[in-house]
């Protein structure tokens, strides 16, 4: 039973990761480059960096969403 819960939670994590990637992709392809750079720079400034920090934060979103979805779904199923 525990293995089935892990498999279902992992499936939910994959779906969450895909959804976040799709949202990021839609944002990247529909927003002008200058607006993207400005948004990433502002996000990076919030943590004491610049555009590079903002880019790393954006890149971390899919795995973080998957991690949260995995543990949330595992908690919901139990």
Secondary structure, 3 states (H helix, E strand, C coil): CHHHHHHHHHHHHHHHHHHHHHHHHHHHHHCCHHHHHHHHHHHHHHCCCCHHHHHHHHHHHHHHHHHHHHHHHHHHHC
